[in-house]
């Protein structure tokens, strides 16, 4: 089969910005004398996607003309369909003048690329959130993340000096050109791609096989191993599962597994279009789109950010322009008496049906240390998940107390600490006042410094929880966006405890005199920025636990938290 039969890259050309040999050495020498900035993990993933052609026809981070038209019309400046902004932000004080060269470095200070700085332009967080993601709700992971981005966007031609370094699953980290070459060798004119950020179970096997059969082509299993939804199963565990399944249960002559270093936006229907463009650049002309594809979950009012079939409808609308046909992910159920999966619409009358939801997988099996049944998942998958996810009472968790100064956080924490140590938990307490003495020494009380303080606490809590420790964080944490970022850092085992105490009660018990000092400062015309007086407290909308810091005693409140932890499986029922 000739490679020309594979679908052409989106935009007609596969971008490749990677330098090598003498040019790379010259660029490294040049970089030592140039100003530089560090880019975050999302930008590093985006840069890799641009450099390898996965984001073709983009050959740089978006300039202002592309950015503005994408926001308003989902089109690049030249009219090409493109659903979401791909930008690089920075702080103006870090930048040289337009026309200068700028080194882009990773968190370890390695040189990644040299940019010729052609544009510096302003952007507006609220505007981008509303136009790109359809919401300014801080529960959307991108909306909360944008609050920490730089004040301006930069763009210009890039020379890639060093690609991001990986040491895991190297045989599966393939560029679009690599993938296209391997698909070409398989000899099928049609290729259907499957996007996934979750473990594969039997239902996914059935779906992907049927999709490949329906198009009479090859199957590209293309999991995301960059930034995904907070709380997702880590990519190391997932890739071990993908490898086991492809090696043992798929036709290797027509199935290919490759990893995608994409930083997801969780943008629902628009992200489905971006995923389709990426897969076209990898050689696919069909793309499986599931229910609530790339959905971030529920907003602050408890409603889904996007409708369950919005992504499928949007993909269908643009598939001819994309050159990628949408294959819907149909809901399949298992018929135990016939040992087969069928679509819901094809269930025989009176047939016994089995199904396990994602919540049941997490709460009824993994959290309790039970192996998933073989009709639902392969033994290899069940065992890998068991190894990676111990029973919930052996996992760490974070209890994040939030509330006004004087709301009762510290008093409840003191009692709770003793109750949890009594139950054998390994426990760390990160009290707001203590943290400011050590971890956040030198920070003030501006909004930026308060956010930095909360993010530091969130980072430490996340590391402790990831290694099986349990953490109590007691800080005012007045802003929703920063609390949501902390939740993302910790992951699934994040439990918000709202000490819902009126400011009048807090002032009455103000032993430090802070409220009185803040009130007097207001009268003197020198506001302190004190939470609850001259700076807002944004109460959580849907905390896991809400307590009153008046009326019930700290002992009563602490025992309510213990009861919650017992009910959710975080405490060993045999250890009283």
ABEGO torsion letter per residue (X at the ends): XBAAABBBBBGGBBBBABBBEAAAAAAAAAAAABBBBBBBAAAAAAAAAAAAGAAOABABBBBAAAAAAAAAAGBBAAGBBBABBBBBBBBAAABBBBGBBBBBBBAAGBBABBBBBABBBBBBAAAAAAAAAGBABAABAAAAAAAABBABBBBEBBBBABBBBBABGAAABBBAAAAAAAAAAAGBABBBBBBBABBBBAAAAAAAAAAAAAAGBBBBBBBBABBBBBGBBBAAAAAAAAAAAAAAABBAAABBBBBBBBBBAGAEAAAAAAAAAAAAAAGBABBBBBBGBGBAEBBAAGBBABBAAAAAAAAAAAAAAAGBBBBBBBBBBBBAAAGBBBBAAABBBGBBBBBBBAAAAAAAAAAAGBBBBAAABBAAAAAAAAAABBBAAABBBBBBBBEBBGAGAAAAAAAAAAAAAAAGBBBBBBBAAAAAABAABGBBABAAAAAAAAAAAAAAAAAAAAAGBBBBBBBAGABAAAAAAAAAAAEAABBBBBBBBBAAAAAAABAAGAAAAAAAAAAAGBBAGBBGAABBBBBBABBABBBBABGBBAAAAAAAAAAAAAAAGABBAABX
